[in-house]
Amino acid sequence: MAFPEFINALPGLDIPFPADVVQARAVQSPEGLVVFFTFAADIDLPAHAHGAQWGTVIAGEIELTIGEETATRRPGDSYTIPAGVIHSARIKSGTRVIDVFEEADRYNLVR
């Protein structure tokens, strides 16, 4: 199941991935950023860190490493990444997630 049209109509994001690999729509407030990600191809996200993040898998599968712990997340699974903790991911094509970032300016909106 794809995200509904009203979510697909939200502003996009300036993210460092090709549009044919990752699509992102977002809601931004001064308190944070909510992002609806759709992955159209397999992708490996390199190790990185930033402010706190919470997410949930809607469809597909993510092998997520947070600090020293690696686990596979599937639909219905949630995860919390504390601020400053190094993390990386292997994300399968067809995966959809909702991520909430404490940093409202993590990515810039594109209208």
N, C-alpha and C positions, 0 to 999 in steps of 0.2 A: 504494500500500500504506500503510495506516494504521500507527501505532505499535501494538505488541502490547498486550493488555489489562493486563499487569502494569505496563507503563509508564503507561498511562492511569489506573491505580489509585494512582500516586504522588501525594504532596501537590501541590496547586496552588500558585500564586504570587499575591501581591498586586501586580499589574502595572497600569500606568496606561492600559490599553486595554480596550474592551468585550469581554466574553466571547464575543459572537457574531462578533467579528473575530479574536481571538487566544486560543488555549488554550495553557496552559503547565503542565507537570508537572516536578517537580524532585527532585534528590537533593542534600542539603546536608551539608557537613562543615566543620570548622573551617578547612580549607585552601582551600575553594572551593565553587562552586555549579555543578551540571550541570543544564541546562534543555533539555527537549524541547518545542519550540515547534511549533504547528500554526496556520497562518494561513487563516482561513475566508473572508477578503475581502482585496482589494488594500489595502495600507497604505503610507503614506509615513512613515518614522521621521525626525523632524527631527534636525539636527546636534546632537551631544552628545559628551561624553567621560566616561570612568570608568577603573577599573583595567583591566588586561590582559584580553583576551577571545580565545578561539579557537573556531571553529565549523566545521561541515561541513553542506553541503546534502544532504538525503536525497531530497527531491522538490521540484519546482517551480523557481522562479527568483528570484534577488535581484540587483538592481543596487545594488552596495555601493560607497560612496565612503569611502575611508580616507585621511585627509589630503587630498592633491591628486589621488589616483589613483582613477578610477572603473572598475569592471569588473563584468561580469555573471557571477554564479556559478550553476552548475547542478548537478544531482545528481553527487556524487562530488568536487566542488570543496570545498576548505577555505580558510579565511582566518584570519589573525592580526591582531588590533588591539592595538598596543602601548598600555600605560598612558598615559592623558592625551592620546591622539591623537583629534582631532575626527573623527567619522564619522557617516554617515547612510545610509539605505537606502530603496529602493522594492521592496516585496515583493509578489509576485503571489499571488492566492488559490490555495489548494491547496499552498502551499509548506510543507515541514516541514524544520526544522533542529535540530541539536543544538549548543548553545552552552555553553562552559565559561568561567565568570567566576572570576578570581582573588579577587574580593571575595565571601566567603561570605555576606555580608549585603546583597548587591546588591538582592535582593528578599526580602520576608518570605514564609515558607511559610504556606499556608492549608490546614487539614485539614478 
